[in-house]
Amino acid sequence: MTHEISALVFDAYGTLFDVHSVTRRAEALFPGQGAALSAAWRTKQLEYSWLRTLMDRYEDFNQVTRSALEWSLASLGITAGDEARRALLDEYRRLSAFPDVPAALAALAAQRPLAILSNGHPEMLDAVVDHSGLRGHFRGGVLSVHPAARFKPDPAVYRLAEDRLGMPCRRPIAATIIGRAQMRPALDHLARNSDVRLTRIVAALFAAAARVFGNAAGFRRIGHMLRRIPV
């Protein structure tokens, strides 16, 4: 059995929006340490989200992001006042979209509904999506994990998208969570094959492949997998 792609669901942070655009503000506040702070902050943010889901101790992404910043500042020996902390946290509400994102979303939105499914708190997501001017592309909605009180990759999170888009769990999933590193080959393939059909795509497929095979090899392997999907 095959199914047409019904929708495309994107992650927000690191896929549509460049989390390391905070580096500019960090560097202005702490010269010579901006890149290191941004890298540590993002790594710890992800680690905290995974650990909280594993331990069943949910805190919203606002608090996770704040806690990750505090750890990163301390680990780098950076002394930051309240004003500097607020300035850095505010950057998550106006992250830069990657340069290729607006045109890619416009092209895809003309073919099928698009949605965002993100770890971000609804307030954070609304702010960054509105700041980017991209909201009009997401007919499927801008969805936060917050109602599930879990972070990715907990299955309850992906059911939020299935419910919103009308794809119950008992049926094959015709949407994929596309990660930043895999966006280009996926978009290229979709542009060439508007009638492509999927048997079943697990939400973590693209991101997992990139982690296993490495960035460059991951691009090639993902493109190869896409081309072998039955039509």
Order of alpha helices (4+ residues) and beta strands (2+ residues): beta-beta-beta-alpha-alpha-alpha-alpha-beta-alpha-beta-alpha-beta-alpha-beta-alpha-beta-alpha-alpha
